[in-house]
Amino acid sequence: MYVATVRSTQHILNNLLNQLQLAFLDLEKEHCMESETRKLLEKSIREGKEQVERLSSVSEISGESIEESVRPR
């Protein structure tokens, strides 16, 4: 059940992060974004992808290991 839930969540989040990245590229092309905002958005996208990857690679299913996988690094 856990693996199916995580894989479904990973699919949804990856789609969302990819769409955000596309919007980011469009905004960057139009020079509509300040440098600091651009850096924050890049960081958020990167961290989101990393957290989803860590969550989907949890092998020992416990509350602690799941929480640890999504803790910011």
N, CA, C, O and CB atoms as a CASP TS submission, in Angstrom:
PFRMAT TS
TARGET T0000
AUTHOR 0000-0000-0000
METHOD Language model
MODEL 1
PARENT N/A
ATOM      1  N   MET     1       0.830  -1.187   0.000  1.00  0.00           N
ATOM      2  CA  MET     1       0.000   0.000   0.000  1.00  0.00           C
ATOM      3  C   MET     1       0.880   1.259   0.000  1.00  0.00           C
ATOM      4  O   MET     1       0.624   2.217  -0.730  1.00  0.00           O
ATOM      5  CB  MET     1      -0.947  -0.007   1.218  1.00  0.00           C
ATOM      6  N   TYR     2       1.921   1.229   0.837  1.00  0.00           N
ATOM      7  CA  TYR     2       2.823   2.384   0.910  1.00  0.00           C
ATOM      8  C   TYR     2       3.476   2.655  -0.439  1.00  0.00           C
ATOM      9  O   TYR     2       3.490   3.795  -0.905  1.00  0.00           O
ATOM     10  CB  TYR     2       3.902   2.156   1.978  1.00  0.00           C
ATOM     11  N   VAL     3       4.011   1.624  -1.063  1.00  0.00           N
ATOM     12  CA  VAL     3       4.720   1.787  -2.337  1.00  0.00           C
ATOM     13  C   VAL     3       3.776   2.327  -3.410  1.00  0.00           C
ATOM     14  O   VAL     3       4.159   3.208  -4.181  1.00  0.00           O
ATOM     15  CB  VAL     3       5.334   0.443  -2.794  1.00  0.00           C
ATOM     16  N   ALA     4       2.562   1.816  -3.466  1.00  0.00           N
ATOM     17  CA  ALA     4       1.599   2.298  -4.457  1.00  0.00           C
ATOM     18  C   ALA     4       1.262   3.760  -4.212  1.00  0.00           C
ATOM     19  O   ALA     4       1.157   4.538  -5.160  1.00  0.00           O
ATOM     20  CB  ALA     4       0.321   1.448  -4.425  1.00  0.00           C
ATOM     21  N   THR     5       1.094   4.140  -2.961  1.00  0.00           N
ATOM     22  CA  THR     5       0.791   5.532  -2.620  1.00  0.00           C
ATOM     23  C   THR     5       1.950   6.449  -2.991  1.00  0.00           C
ATOM     24  O   THR     5       1.747   7.515  -3.571  1.00  0.00           O
ATOM     25  CB  THR     5       0.475   5.661  -1.123  1.00  0.00           C
ATOM     26  N   VAL     6       3.161   6.030  -2.654  1.00  0.00           N
ATOM     27  CA  VAL     6       4.337   6.853  -2.962  1.00  0.00           C
ATOM     28  C   VAL     6       4.527   6.992  -4.468  1.00  0.00           C
ATOM     29  O   VAL     6       4.823   8.082  -4.958  1.00  0.00           O
ATOM     30  CB  VAL     6       5.599   6.247  -2.327  1.00  0.00           C
ATOM     31  N   ARG     7       4.362   5.917  -5.190  1.00  0.00           N
ATOM     32  CA  ARG     7       4.531   5.997  -6.655  1.00  0.00           C
ATOM     33  C   ARG     7       3.480   6.907  -7.283  1.00  0.00           C
ATOM     34  O   ARG     7       3.784   7.664  -8.205  1.00  0.00           O
ATOM     35  CB  ARG     7       4.448   4.592  -7.287  1.00  0.00           C
ATOM     36  N   SER     8       2.266   6.838  -6.798  1.00  0.00           N
ATOM     37  CA  SER     8       1.215   7.720  -7.308  1.00  0.00           C
ATOM     38  C   SER     8       1.527   9.176  -6.969  1.00  0.00           C
ATOM     39  O   SER     8       1.373  10.067  -7.804  1.00  0.00           O
ATOM     40  CB  SER     8      -0.157   7.320  -6.728  1.00  0.00           C
ATOM     41  N   THR     9       1.961   9.399  -5.751  1.00  0.00           N
ATOM     42  CA  THR     9       2.332  10.751  -5.324  1.00  0.00           C
ATOM     43  C   THR     9       3.518  11.254  -6.128  1.00  0.00           C
ATOM     44  O   THR     9       3.551  12.417  -6.530  1.00  0.00           O
ATOM     45  CB  THR     9       2.659  10.779  -3.820  1.00  0.00           C
ATOM     46  N   GLN    10       4.486  10.391  -6.362  1.00  0.00           N
ATOM     47  CA  GLN    10       5.661  10.767  -7.146  1.00  0.00           C
ATOM     48  C   GLN    10       5.243  11.185  -8.553  1.00  0.00           C
ATOM     49  O   GLN    10       5.749  12.175  -9.079  1.00  0.00           O
ATOM     50  CB  GLN    10       6.672   9.601  -7.209  1.00  0.00           C
ATOM     51  N   HIS    11       4.350  10.460  -9.146  1.00  0.00           N
ATOM     52  CA  HIS    11       3.866  10.796 -10.490  1.00  0.00           C
ATOM     53  C   HIS    11       3.216  12.181 -10.501  1.00  0.00           C
ATOM     54  O   HIS    11       3.508  13.002 -11.370  1.00  0.00           O
ATOM     55  CB  HIS    11       2.860   9.731 -10.984  1.00  0.00           C
ATOM     56  N   ILE    12       2.345  12.432  -9.545  1.00  0.00           N
ATOM     57  CA  ILE    12       1.654  13.727  -9.458  1.00  0.00           C
ATOM     58  C   ILE    12       2.649  14.854  -9.233  1.00  0.00           C
ATOM     59  O   ILE    12       2.598  15.875  -9.919  1.00  0.00           O
ATOM     60  CB  ILE    12       0.611  13.713  -8.325  1.00  0.00           C
ATOM     61  N   LEU    13       3.552  14.674  -8.277  1.00  0.00           N
ATOM     62  CA  LEU    13       4.520  15.729  -7.962  1.00  0.00           C
ATOM     63  C   LEU    13       5.503  15.966  -9.101  1.00  0.00           C
ATOM     64  O   LEU    13       5.867  17.111  -9.370  1.00  0.00           O
ATOM     65  CB  LEU    13       5.282  15.377  -6.697  1.00  0.00           C
ATOM     66  N   ASN    14       5.934  14.914  -9.766  1.00  0.00           N
ATOM     67  CA  ASN    14       6.834  15.104 -10.906  1.00  0.00           C
ATOM     68  C   ASN    14       6.159  15.902 -12.015  1.00  0.00           C
ATOM     69  O   ASN    14       6.785  16.769 -12.625  1.00  0.00           O
ATOM     70  CB  ASN    14       7.304  13.750 -11.446  1.00  0.00           C
ATOM     71  N   ASN    15       4.889  15.616 -12.280  1.00  0.00           N
ATOM     72  CA  ASN    15       4.150  16.400 -13.272  1.00  0.00           C
ATOM     73  C   ASN    15       4.079  17.862 -12.856  1.00  0.00           C
ATOM     74  O   ASN    15       4.304  18.756 -13.672  1.00  0.00           O
ATOM     75  CB  ASN    15       2.734  15.835 -13.465  1.00  0.00           C
ATOM     76  N   LEU    16       3.769  18.103 -11.599  1.00  0.00           N
ATOM     77  CA  LEU    16       3.681  19.474 -11.092  1.00  0.00           C
ATOM     78  C   LEU    16       5.029  20.182 -11.199  1.00  0.00           C
ATOM     79  O   LEU    16       5.095  21.317 -11.673  1.00  0.00           O
ATOM     80  CB  LEU    16       3.197  19.477  -9.634  1.00  0.00           C
ATOM     81  N   LEU    17       6.098  19.527 -10.766  1.00  0.00           N
ATOM     82  CA  LEU    17       7.426  20.142 -10.815  1.00  0.00           C
ATOM     83  C   LEU    17       7.864  20.402 -12.253  1.00  0.00           C
ATOM     84  O   LEU    17       8.493  21.424 -12.529  1.00  0.00           O
ATOM     85  CB  LEU    17       8.452  19.250 -10.110  1.00  0.00           C
ATOM     86  N   ASN    18       7.545  19.501 -13.163  1.00  0.00           N
ATOM     87  CA  ASN    18       7.882  19.727 -14.569  1.00  0.00           C
ATOM     88  C   ASN    18       7.110  20.906 -15.144  1.00  0.00           C
ATOM     89  O   ASN    18       7.659  21.689 -15.920  1.00  0.00           O
ATOM     90  CB  ASN    18       7.599  18.472 -15.389  1.00  0.00           C
ATOM     91  N   GLN    19       5.844  21.038 -14.772  1.00  0.00           N
ATOM     92  CA  GLN    19       5.055  22.179 -15.236  1.00  0.00           C
ATOM     93  C   GLN    19       5.589  23.483 -14.655  1.00  0.00           C
ATOM     94  O   GLN    19       5.623  24.504 -15.343  1.00  0.00           O
ATOM     95  CB  GLN    19       3.579  21.998 -14.857  1.00  0.00           C
ATOM     96  N   LEU    20       6.007  23.453 -13.390  1.00  0.00           N
ATOM     97  CA  LEU    20       6.615  24.643 -12.788  1.00  0.00           C
ATOM     98  C   LEU    20       7.908  25.013 -13.508  1.00  0.00           C
ATOM     99  O   LEU    20       8.187  26.192 -13.729  1.00  0.00           O
ATOM    100  CB  LEU    20       6.890  24.409 -11.291  1.00  0.00           C
ATOM    101  N   GLN    21       8.680  24.020 -13.865  1.00  0.00           N
ATOM    102  CA  GLN    21       9.923  24.276 -14.581  1.00  0.00           C
ATOM    103  C   GLN    21       9.651  24.900 -15.949  1.00  0.00           C
ATOM    104  O   GLN    21      10.378  25.797 -16.376  1.00  0.00           O
ATOM    105  CB  GLN    21      10.721  22.979 -14.740  1.00  0.00           C
ATOM    106  N   LEU    22       8.629  24.441 -16.625  1.00  0.00           N
ATOM    107  CA  LEU    22       8.256  25.005 -17.914  1.00  0.00           C
ATOM    108  C   LEU    22       7.820  26.462 -17.757  1.00  0.00           C
ATOM    109  O   LEU    22       8.237  27.325 -18.529  1.00  0.00           O
ATOM    110  CB  LEU    22       7.134  24.176 -18.557  1.00  0.00           C
ATOM    111  N   ALA    23       6.988  26.729 -16.765  1.00  0.00           N
ATOM    112  CA  ALA    23       6.559  28.111 -16.499  1.00  0.00           C
ATOM    113  C   ALA    23       7.766  28.978 -16.154  1.00  0.00           C
ATOM    114  O   ALA    23       7.862  30.124 -16.595  1.00  0.00           O
ATOM    115  CB  ALA    23       5.520  28.154 -15.345  1.00  0.00           C
ATOM    116  N   PHE    24       8.667  28.437 -15.379  1.00  0.00           N
ATOM    117  CA  PHE    24       9.888  29.146 -14.999  1.00  0.00           C
ATOM    118  C   PHE    24      10.697  29.523 -16.242  1.00  0.00           C
ATOM    119  O   PHE    24      11.177  30.652 -16.352  1.00  0.00           O
ATOM    120  CB  PHE    24      10.742  28.283 -14.046  1.00  0.00           C
ATOM    121  N   LEU    25      10.847  28.585 -17.172  1.00  0.00           N
ATOM    122  CA  LEU    25      11.607  28.860 -18.393  1.00  0.00           C
ATOM    123  C   LEU    25      10.944  29.947 -19.224  1.00  0.00           C
ATOM    124  O   LEU    25      11.629  30.796 -19.794  1.00  0.00           O
ATOM    125  CB  LEU    25      11.757  27.589 -19.226  1.00  0.00           C
ATOM    126  N   ASP    26       9.609  29.928 -19.299  1.00  0.00           N
ATOM    127  CA  ASP    26       8.887  30.973 -20.029  1.00  0.00           C
ATOM    128  C   ASP    26       9.097  32.335 -19.386  1.00  0.00           C
ATOM    129  O   ASP    26       9.345  33.319 -20.083  1.00  0.00           O
ATOM    130  CB  ASP    26       7.392  30.649 -20.090  1.00  0.00           C
ATOM    131  N   LEU    27       9.001  32.397 -18.066  1.00  0.00           N
ATOM    132  CA  LEU    27       9.207  33.664 -17.366  1.00  0.00           C
ATOM    133  C   LEU    27      10.640  34.152 -17.527  1.00  0.00           C
ATOM    134  O   LEU    27      10.883  35.348 -17.690  1.00  0.00           O
ATOM    135  CB  LEU    27       8.867  33.516 -15.883  1.00  0.00           C
ATOM    136  N   GLU    28      11.565  33.237 -17.482  1.00  0.00           N
ATOM    137  CA  GLU    28      12.972  33.605 -17.634  1.00  0.00           C
ATOM    138  C   GLU    28      13.242  34.153 -19.044  1.00  0.00           C
ATOM    139  O   GLU    28      14.001  35.106 -19.218  1.00  0.00           O
ATOM    140  CB  GLU    28      13.880  32.386 -17.349  1.00  0.00           C
ATOM    141  N   LYS    29      12.610  33.535 -20.036  1.00  0.00           N
ATOM    142  CA  LYS    29      12.784  33.970 -21.422  1.00  0.00           C
ATOM    143  C   LYS    29      12.287  35.410 -21.607  1.00  0.00           C
ATOM    144  O   LYS    29      12.871  36.181 -22.368  1.00  0.00           O
ATOM    145  CB  LYS    29      12.037  33.018 -22.381  1.00  0.00           C
ATOM    146  N   GLU    30      11.221  35.756 -20.916  1.00  0.00           N
ATOM    147  CA  GLU    30      10.631  37.095 -21.031  1.00  0.00           C
ATOM    148  C   GLU    30      11.276  38.100 -20.084  1.00  0.00           C
ATOM    149  O   GLU    30      10.904  39.273 -20.070  1.00  0.00           O
ATOM    150  CB  GLU    30       9.140  37.029 -20.759  1.00  0.00           C
ATOM    151  N   HIS    31      12.232  37.646 -19.303  1.00  0.00           N
ATOM    152  CA  HIS    31      12.923  38.503 -18.321  1.00  0.00           C
ATOM    153  C   HIS    31      11.931  39.160 -17.356  1.00  0.00           C
ATOM    154  O   HIS    31      12.053  40.339 -17.026  1.00  0.00           O
ATOM    155  CB  HIS    31      13.746  39.589 -19.045  1.00  0.00           C
ATOM    156  N   CYS    32      10.954  38.374 -16.916  1.00  0.00           N
ATOM    157  CA  CYS    32       9.901  38.869 -16.023  1.00  0.00           C
ATOM    158  C   CYS    32      10.177  38.537 -14.559  1.00  0.00           C
ATOM    159  O   CYS    32       9.323  38.756 -13.699  1.00  0.00           O
ATOM    160  CB  CYS    32       8.559  38.289 -16.431  1.00  0.00           C
ATOM    161  N   MET    33      11.347  38.017 -14.279  1.00  0.00           N
ATOM    162  CA  MET    33      11.593  37.539 -12.931  1.00  0.00           C
ATOM    163  C   MET    33      12.880  38.147 -12.388  1.00  0.00           C
ATOM    164  O   MET    33      13.910  38.193 -13.061  1.00  0.00           O
ATOM    165  CB  MET    33      11.666  36.005 -12.904  1.00  0.00           C
ATOM    166  N   GLU    34      12.782  38.610 -11.150  1.00  0.00           N
ATOM    167  CA  GLU    34      13.977  39.159 -10.509  1.00  0.00           C
ATOM    168  C   GLU    34      14.931  38.025 -10.160  1.00  0.00           C
ATOM    169  O   GLU    34      14.516  36.879  -9.988  1.00  0.00           O
ATOM    170  CB  GLU    34      13.604  39.971  -9.239  1.00  0.00           C
ATOM    171  N   SER    35      16.195  38.355 -10.060  1.00  0.00           N
ATOM    172  CA  SER    35      17.243  37.367  -9.815  1.00  0.00           C
ATOM    173  C   SER    35      16.994  36.557  -8.550  1.00  0.00           C
ATOM    174  O   SER    35      17.132  35.333  -8.564  1.00  0.00           O
ATOM    175  CB  SER    35      18.586  38.054  -9.720  1.00  0.00           C
ATOM    176  N   GLU    36      16.631  37.216  -7.466  1.00  0.00           N
ATOM    177  CA  GLU    36      16.416  36.518  -6.195  1.00  0.00           C
ATOM    178  C   GLU    36      15.222  35.567  -6.286  1.00  0.00           C
ATOM    179  O   GLU    36      15.271  34.455  -5.759  1.00  0.00           O
ATOM    180  CB  GLU    36      16.199  37.531  -5.058  1.00  0.00           C
ATOM    181  N   THR    37      14.164  35.996  -6.943  1.00  0.00           N
ATOM    182  CA  THR    37      12.987  35.148  -7.137  1.00  0.00           C
ATOM    183  C   THR    37      13.348  33.938  -7.980  1.00  0.00           C
ATOM    184  O   THR    37      12.912  32.826  -7.683  1.00  0.00           O
ATOM    185  CB  THR    37      11.841  35.941  -7.800  1.00  0.00           C
ATOM    186  N   ARG    38      14.134  34.138  -9.022  1.00  0.00           N
ATOM    187  CA  ARG    38      14.577  33.049  -9.888  1.00  0.00           C
ATOM    188  C   ARG    38      15.370  32.014  -9.093  1.00  0.00           C
ATOM    189  O   ARG    38      15.157  30.810  -9.239  1.00  0.00           O
ATOM    190  CB  ARG    38      15.425  33.594 -11.046  1.00  0.00           C
ATOM    191  N   LYS    39      16.280  32.491  -8.257  1.00  0.00           N
ATOM    192  CA  LYS    39      17.090  31.584  -7.441  1.00  0.00           C
ATOM    193  C   LYS    39      16.222  30.777  -6.473  1.00  0.00           C
ATOM    194  O   LYS    39      16.444  29.580  -6.289  1.00  0.00           O
ATOM    195  CB  LYS    39      18.148  32.374  -6.662  1.00  0.00           C
ATOM    196  N   LEU    40      15.239  31.427  -5.858  1.00  0.00           N
ATOM    197  CA  LEU    40      14.345  30.734  -4.929  1.00  0.00           C
ATOM    198  C   LEU    40      13.513  29.674  -5.645  1.00  0.00           C
ATOM    199  O   LEU    40      13.325  28.572  -5.129  1.00  0.00           O
ATOM    200  CB  LEU    40      13.423  31.737  -4.231  1.00  0.00           C
ATOM    201  N   LEU    41      13.022  30.007  -6.821  1.00  0.00           N
ATOM    202  CA  LEU    41      12.221  29.057  -7.594  1.00  0.00           C
ATOM    203  C   LEU    41      13.071  27.864  -8.029  1.00  0.00           C
ATOM    204  O   LEU    41      12.630  26.720  -7.926  1.00  0.00           O
ATOM    205  CB  LEU    41      11.603  29.748  -8.826  1.00  0.00           C
ATOM    206  N   GLU    42      14.275  28.121  -8.511  1.00  0.00           N
ATOM    207  CA  GLU    42      15.178  27.035  -8.897  1.00  0.00           C
ATOM    208  C   GLU    42      15.453  26.114  -7.712  1.00  0.00           C
ATOM    209  O   GLU    42      15.426  24.891  -7.848  1.00  0.00           O
ATOM    210  CB  GLU    42      16.501  27.601  -9.446  1.00  0.00           C
ATOM    211  N   LYS    43      15.716  26.709  -6.553  1.00  0.00           N
ATOM    212  CA  LYS    43      16.004  25.937  -5.350  1.00  0.00           C
ATOM    213  C   LYS    43      14.788  25.101  -4.943  1.00  0.00           C
ATOM    214  O   LYS    43      14.936  23.935  -4.579  1.00  0.00           O
ATOM    215  CB  LYS    43      16.423  26.870  -4.199  1.00  0.00           C
ATOM    216  N   SER    44      13.598  25.682  -5.000  1.00  0.00           N
ATOM    217  CA  SER    44      12.378  24.965  -4.620  1.00  0.00           C
ATOM    218  C   SER    44      12.128  23.770  -5.533  1.00  0.00           C
ATOM    219  O   SER    44      11.771  22.690  -5.062  1.00  0.00           O
ATOM    220  CB  SER    44      11.175  25.909  -4.657  1.00  0.00           C
ATOM    221  N   ILE    45      12.313  23.960  -6.826  1.00  0.00           N
ATOM    222  CA  ILE    45      12.107  22.872  -7.781  1.00  0.00           C
ATOM    223  C   ILE    45      13.119  21.758  -7.522  1.00  0.00           C
ATOM    224  O   ILE    45      12.756  20.582  -7.476  1.00  0.00           O
ATOM    225  CB  ILE    45      12.228  23.388  -9.240  1.00  0.00           C
ATOM    226  N   ARG    46      14.378  22.128  -7.355  1.00  0.00           N
ATOM    227  CA  ARG    46      15.438  21.137  -7.122  1.00  0.00           C
ATOM    228  C   ARG    46      15.184  20.358  -5.829  1.00  0.00           C
ATOM    229  O   ARG    46      15.279  19.130  -5.814  1.00  0.00           O
ATOM    230  CB  ARG    46      16.817  21.830  -7.061  1.00  0.00           C
ATOM    231  N   GLU    47      14.861  21.073  -4.742  1.00  0.00           N
ATOM    232  CA  GLU    47      14.613  20.413  -3.460  1.00  0.00           C
ATOM    233  C   GLU    47      13.380  19.515  -3.517  1.00  0.00           C
ATOM    234  O   GLU    47      13.373  18.429  -2.938  1.00  0.00           O
ATOM    235  CB  GLU    47      14.446  21.454  -2.356  1.00  0.00           C
ATOM    236  N   GLY    48      12.346  19.963  -4.208  1.00  0.00           N
ATOM    237  CA  GLY    48      11.136  19.144  -4.350  1.00  0.00           C
ATOM    238  C   GLY    48      11.434  17.837  -5.054  1.00  0.00           C
ATOM    239  O   GLY    48      10.982  16.776  -4.626  1.00  0.00           O
ATOM    240  N   LYS    49      12.199  17.913  -6.138  1.00  0.00           N
ATOM    241  CA  LYS    49      12.556  16.695  -6.868  1.00  0.00           C
ATOM    242  C   LYS    49      13.405  15.767  -6.000  1.00  0.00           C
ATOM    243  O   LYS    49      13.199  14.554  -5.995  1.00  0.00           O
ATOM    244  CB  LYS    49      13.311  17.048  -8.161  1.00  0.00           C
ATOM    245  N   GLU    50      14.345  16.333  -5.279  1.00  0.00           N
ATOM    246  CA  GLU    50      15.203  15.521  -4.411  1.00  0.00           C
ATOM    247  C   GLU    50      14.390  14.831  -3.314  1.00  0.00           C
ATOM    248  O   GLU    50      14.623  13.660  -3.016  1.00  0.00           O
ATOM    249  CB  GLU    50      16.300  16.391  -3.781  1.00  0.00           C
ATOM    250  N   GLN    51      13.437  15.550  -2.712  1.00  0.00           N
ATOM    251  CA  GLN    51      12.621  14.958  -1.652  1.00  0.00           C
ATOM    252  C   GLN    51      11.750  13.832  -2.194  1.00  0.00           C
ATOM    253  O   GLN    51      11.601  12.797  -1.543  1.00  0.00           O
ATOM    254  CB  GLN    51      11.746  16.026  -0.992  1.00  0.00           C
ATOM    255  N   VAL    52      11.176  14.021  -3.372  1.00  0.00           N
ATOM    256  CA  VAL    52      10.349  12.973  -3.972  1.00  0.00           C
ATOM    257  C   VAL    52      11.199  11.736  -4.262  1.00  0.00           C
ATOM    258  O   VAL    52      10.762  10.610  -4.026  1.00  0.00           O
ATOM    259  CB  VAL    52       9.674  13.483  -5.271  1.00  0.00           C
ATOM    260  N   GLU    53      12.406  11.947  -4.772  1.00  0.00           N
ATOM    261  CA  GLU    53      13.297  10.813  -5.045  1.00  0.00           C
ATOM    262  C   GLU    53      13.660  10.073  -3.761  1.00  0.00           C
ATOM    263  O   GLU    53      13.657   8.843  -3.733  1.00  0.00           O
ATOM    264  CB  GLU    53      14.572  11.294  -5.751  1.00  0.00           C
ATOM    265  N   ARG    54      13.973  10.813  -2.700  1.00  0.00           N
ATOM    266  CA  ARG    54      14.320  10.162  -1.431  1.00  0.00           C
ATOM    267  C   ARG    54      13.124   9.417  -0.858  1.00  0.00           C
ATOM    268  O   ARG    54      13.264   8.297  -0.367  1.00  0.00           O
ATOM    269  CB  ARG    54      14.832  11.194  -0.416  1.00  0.00           C
ATOM    270  N   LEU    55      11.941  10.038  -0.917  1.00  0.00           N
ATOM    271  CA  LEU    55      10.738   9.392  -0.391  1.00  0.00           C
ATOM    272  C   LEU    55      10.447   8.092  -1.139  1.00  0.00           C
ATOM    273  O   LEU    55      10.053   7.096  -0.533  1.00  0.00           O
ATOM    274  CB  LEU    55       9.531  10.341  -0.490  1.00  0.00           C
ATOM    275  N   SER    56      10.642   8.107  -2.441  1.00  0.00           N
ATOM    276  CA  SER    56      10.332   6.913  -3.223  1.00  0.00           C
ATOM    277  C   SER    56      11.387   5.821  -3.063  1.00  0.00           C
ATOM    278  O   SER    56      11.175   4.685  -3.489  1.00  0.00           O
ATOM    279  CB  SER    56      10.194   7.277  -4.684  1.00  0.00           C
ATOM    280  N   SER    57      12.515   6.156  -2.454  1.00  0.00           N
ATOM    281  CA  SER    57      13.555   5.136  -2.275  1.00  0.00           C
ATOM    282  C   SER    57      13.619   4.592  -0.843  1.00  0.00           C
ATOM    283  O   SER    57      14.544   3.855  -0.503  1.00  0.00           O
ATOM    284  CB  SER    57      14.905   5.711  -2.657  1.00  0.00           C
ATOM    285  N   VAL    58      12.640   4.952  -0.004  1.00  0.00           N
ATOM    286  CA  VAL    58      12.603   4.421   1.357  1.00  0.00           C
ATOM    287  C   VAL    58      12.401   2.916   1.282  1.00  0.00           C
ATOM    288  O   VAL    58      11.449   2.434   0.668  1.00  0.00           O
ATOM    289  CB  VAL    58      11.475   5.095   2.202  1.00  0.00           C
ATOM    290  N   SER    59      13.307   2.181   1.912  1.00  0.00           N
ATOM    291  CA  SER    59      13.181   0.720   1.869  1.00  0.00           C
ATOM    292  C   SER    59      12.645   0.162   3.186  1.00  0.00           C
ATOM    293  O   SER    59      11.953  -0.856   3.194  1.00  0.00           O
ATOM    294  CB  SER    59      14.535   0.081   1.548  1.00  0.00           C
ATOM    295  N   GLU    60      12.959   0.816   4.281  1.00  0.00           N
ATOM    296  CA  GLU    60      12.435   0.394   5.582  1.00  0.00           C
ATOM    297  C   GLU    60      11.249   1.308   5.907  1.00  0.00           C
ATOM    298  O   GLU    60      11.428   2.483   6.226  1.00  0.00           O
ATOM    299  CB  GLU    60      13.551   0.462   6.716  1.00  0.00           C
ATOM    300  N   ILE    61      10.068   0.767   5.822  1.00  0.00           N
ATOM    301  CA  ILE    61       8.865   1.574   5.972  1.00  0.00           C
ATOM    302  C   ILE    61       8.526   1.740   7.454  1.00  0.00           C
ATOM    303  O   ILE    61       8.003   0.841   8.113  1.00  0.00           O
ATOM    304  CB  ILE    61       7.682   0.933   5.212  1.00  0.00           C
ATOM    305  N   SER    62       8.852   2.933   7.938  1.00  0.00           N
ATOM    306  CA  SER    62       8.517   3.307   9.313  1.00  0.00           C
ATOM    307  C   SER    62       8.292   4.815   9.329  1.00  0.00           C
ATOM    308  O   SER    62       8.741   5.529   8.432  1.00  0.00           O
ATOM    309  CB  SER    62       9.653   2.881  10.329  1.00  0.00           C
ATOM    310  N   GLY    63       7.607   5.283  10.338  1.00  0.00           N
ATOM    311  CA  GLY    63       7.369   6.709  10.451  1.00  0.00           C
ATOM    312  C   GLY    63       8.655   7.513  10.432  1.00  0.00           C
ATOM    313  O   GLY    63       8.740   8.551   9.777  1.00  0.00           O
ATOM    314  N   GLU    64       9.651   7.028  11.152  1.00  0.00           N
ATOM    315  CA  GLU    64      10.926   7.735  11.235  1.00  0.00           C
ATOM    316  C   GLU    64      11.638   7.783   9.885  1.00  0.00           C
ATOM    317  O   GLU    64      12.122   8.842   9.484  1.00  0.00           O
ATOM    318  CB  GLU    64      11.823   7.074  12.270  1.00  0.00           C
ATOM    319  N   SER    65      11.710   6.670   9.188  1.00  0.00           N
ATOM    320  CA  SER    65      12.434   6.665   7.916  1.00  0.00           C
ATOM    321  C   SER    65      11.712   7.501   6.859  1.00  0.00           C
ATOM    322  O   SER    65      12.363   8.120   6.017  1.00  0.00           O
ATOM    323  CB  SER    65      12.613   5.229   7.414  1.00  0.00           C
ATOM    324  N   ILE    66      10.392   7.528   6.890  1.00  0.00           N
ATOM    325  CA  ILE    66       9.634   8.346   5.950  1.00  0.00           C
ATOM    326  C   ILE    66       9.860   9.825   6.261  1.00  0.00           C
ATOM    327  O   ILE    66      10.122  10.613   5.352  1.00  0.00           O
ATOM    328  CB  ILE    66       8.124   7.997   6.009  1.00  0.00           C
ATOM    329  N   GLU    67       9.761  10.204   7.525  1.00  0.00           N
ATOM    330  CA  GLU    67      10.001  11.609   7.909  1.00  0.00           C
ATOM    331  C   GLU    67      11.424  12.027   7.564  1.00  0.00           C
ATOM    332  O   GLU    67      11.645  13.137   7.079  1.00  0.00           O
ATOM    333  CB  GLU    67       9.744  11.815   9.420  1.00  0.00           C
ATOM    334  N   GLU    68      12.378  11.157   7.808  1.00  0.00           N
ATOM    335  CA  GLU    68      13.783  11.478   7.503  1.00  0.00           C
ATOM    336  C   GLU    68      13.979  11.700   6.005  1.00  0.00           C
ATOM    337  O   GLU    68      14.766  12.558   5.605  1.00  0.00           O
ATOM    338  CB  GLU    68      14.715  10.350   7.995  1.00  0.00           C
ATOM    339  N   SER    69      13.280  10.944   5.185  1.00  0.00           N
ATOM    340  CA  SER    69      13.464  11.040   3.733  1.00  0.00           C
ATOM    341  C   SER    69      13.024  12.389   3.171  1.00  0.00           C
ATOM    342  O   SER    69      13.558  12.832   2.154  1.00  0.00           O
ATOM    343  CB  SER    69      12.696   9.933   3.042  1.00  0.00           C
ATOM    344  N   VAL    70      12.078  13.039   3.804  1.00  0.00           N
ATOM    345  CA  VAL    70      11.585  14.315   3.279  1.00  0.00           C
ATOM    346  C   VAL    70      12.102  15.533   4.036  1.00  0.00           C
ATOM    347  O   VAL    70      11.749  16.670   3.723  1.00  0.00           O
ATOM    348  CB  VAL    70      10.090  14.323   3.305  1.00  0.00           C
ATOM    349  N   ARG    71      12.935  15.281   5.028  1.00  0.00           N
ATOM    350  CA  ARG    71      13.532  16.387   5.781  1.00  0.00           C
ATOM    351  C   ARG    71      14.487  17.155   4.873  1.00  0.00           C
ATOM    352  O   ARG    71      15.328  16.542   4.216  1.00  0.00           O
ATOM    353  CB  ARG    71      14.277  15.866   7.048  1.00  0.00           C
ATOM    354  N   PRO    72      14.375  18.495   4.819  1.00  0.00           N
ATOM    355  CA  PRO    72      15.286  19.293   3.978  1.00  0.00           C
ATOM    356  C   PRO    72      16.744  19.069   4.385  1.00  0.00           C
ATOM    357  O   PRO    72      17.062  18.886   5.560  1.00  0.00           O
ATOM    358  CB  PRO    72      14.936  20.800   4.076  1.00  0.00           C
ATOM    359  N   ARG    73      17.605  19.089   3.391  1.00  0.00           N
ATOM    360  CA  ARG    73      19.033  18.879   3.629  1.00  0.00           C
ATOM    361  C   ARG    73      19.814  20.098   3.287  1.00  0.00           C
ATOM    362  O   ARG    73      21.038  20.105   3.424  1.00  0.00           O
ATOM    363  CB  ARG    73      19.547  17.709   2.840  1.00  0.00           C
TER
END
